[in-house]
Amino acid sequence: MTVRILTGVEPRHEALVARHLASLPGVELVRRCPDLADLVAAASAGLADAAIVSAGLRGIDRDTLGHLRDCGVVAVGLVDDEEQERRLRQLGVAATLPADCTAEEIDAVLTRSLGRGSAEAGAVSDEEWAALEAGLDPAGAPAPPDTQDPRERAGRGRLVVVWGPAGAPGRTSVAINLAGELALTGRSVLLIDADTYGASIGQALGLLDEAPGLAAAARAAELGTLDVPTLARLSPVVEPGFRVLTGLPSASRWPEVRADSMGHLLDLARALSQVVVVDIGFCLEDDEELSYDTRAPRRNAVAVTTLAEANAVVAVGAGDPVGLQRLVRALPDVQAVSPRVPTVVINKVRAGVAGASPAKRICEALDRFAAVSVEHTIPEDQGAFDKALLAGRLLSDVAPKSAARSRIRDIALAVAPDRAVAVAPAAAGARQGKGSFGRLAAVRPSWRQGTS
């Protein structure tokens, strides 16, 4: 079987690589691509099985490498130094070659990467999977020490996704206080605002708009420069053990966050903190015209990617007839994306729109007529939430005895029990004080400082 190869190599290395490829039996160099656009076009046309790509090729990023992967083309990196190798590995390139490689080295890497000689091209053997899980490359050699921060291998935190349908059911308020309650248990928590339609966590907690947040993290992930320390710098600590990654400053910037970048960000977030709480947008619609045979950015890709990776999903609906109808109609969309059974939470439960014993009546109605099991209800407590929003704080700070706060605490313990976190990642640390978010005052805008 002939292996077809594309090259996207810097001019100073191109002749050497081409000469080595020409000397290998069963290998055909089908095109020497002068730039990234030509490389992507050739891969899209199905001309190759693998591509040797220079780390310094202009425009190379996570999205491009993902496109090659979707085309069935295995990317092999050509690097000048350890820094370039580290960057390519962060972008998802599993195999790399030194710029001064020999023909034998190229042949060995292609054999491993493409499974030449195996029953199925590109198959990964059980031995190779075992080597990868043990921190080795497929050849059995130790992985380069700087390809992954040691804290990334310490353990994977629990990913809790908070979703709600259109109509302001109180999803963000639940997400913020859910994260706060988890932090009060002594675990390290990272709260991520991934709502591409209307990010608001930064404003709700009184954080400055200048915080780079999700946009900067996604950009770094796309370029291969996002690692655990970088993510830690982008997500400020508002209280010991509690970090916040703010959302997009403008909804129009949603194309900056791609699905592949979000997936990498979530992997690092779970290495940084024991529990990651993500507030996602309401819409899960998949644009079939964009998702079929194209890698154009999709606005809902962030929410869909996050749900697919979740360990637990909290579905928040409003406790009124309109809110309940929206929840029931949208739940199948969640179940189609996430392998997890959503924990259904009904918020803003009140007798004015549901009658006497509103929580009981809502639960019975949803169970009987929609086959939806409600695990938790949160009573209406607008005064407590207003007080928290005015001060840029949590219910545990401004209304610790609130009934709503008590119910959210129960939800936190249910979706992320202590036993769910077996290993404490690097960011874990003992909490100090009694949970007051005093450090928020240092970053709260001046117009709010007088109200806290």
BELVEN-V71520 format. One record per backbone hydrogen bond with DSSP energy under -1.0 kcal/mol. CO is the residue of the C=O (numbers start at 1). NH is the residue of the N-H. If there is no record, write none. Layout:
co: {CO,CO}
nh: {NH,NH}
This chain:
co: {3,4,4,5,5,6,7,8,10,10,13,14,15,16,17,18,19,21,24,26,28,28,31,35,36,37,38,39,40,41,42,43,49,50,51,52,53,54,57,61,62,63,64,65,66,67,68,69,74,76,77,78,79,81,82,83,84,85,86,87,88,89,95,97,98,102,103,104,105,106,107,108,109,110,111,114,115,120,125,126,127,128,129,130,131,132,135,137,141,144,149,158,159,159,160,161,162,163,170,171,172,173,174,175,176,177,178,179,180,182,183,188,189,190,191,192,200,201,202,203,208,213,214,215,216,217,218,219,220,220,222,227,228,229,230,231,236,239,241,242,242,243,245,246,250,251,253,254,258,259,260,261,262,263,264,265,266,268,269,270,272,274,275,276,277,278,279,286,287,288,298,300,301,302,303,304,305,312,313,314,315,317,318,320,321,322,323,324,325,326,327,330,330,331,332,334,343,344,344,345,346,347,349,351,357,358,359,360,361,362,363,364,365,366,366,376,378,381,382,383,384,385,386,387,388,388,394,394,395,399,402,403,404,405,406,407,408,409,410,411,412,417,418,425,436,437,438,439,440,440,445,448}
nh: {28,49,50,30,31,52,33,54,13,14,17,18,19,20,21,22,23,24,27,3,5,30,7,39,40,41,42,43,44,45,47,46,74,6,76,8,78,57,60,65,66,67,68,69,70,71,73,72,51,53,97,55,99,85,86,87,88,89,90,91,93,92,77,79,101,106,107,108,109,110,111,112,113,114,115,122,118,123,129,130,131,132,133,134,136,135,143,140,137,147,152,276,311,312,278,314,280,316,174,175,176,177,178,179,180,181,182,183,184,187,186,275,243,277,245,279,204,205,207,206,211,217,218,219,220,221,222,223,225,226,62,231,232,233,234,235,244,242,189,238,239,191,193,214,253,254,256,257,262,263,264,265,266,267,268,269,270,272,273,157,427,158,190,160,192,162,194,288,291,292,301,304,305,306,307,308,309,161,343,163,345,347,320,324,325,326,327,328,329,330,331,333,334,335,336,338,315,375,376,317,378,319,380,355,361,362,363,364,365,366,367,368,369,370,372,346,349,385,386,387,388,389,390,391,392,393,397,398,399,402,406,407,408,409,410,411,412,413,414,415,416,420,421,428,438,440,441,442,443,444,448,451}
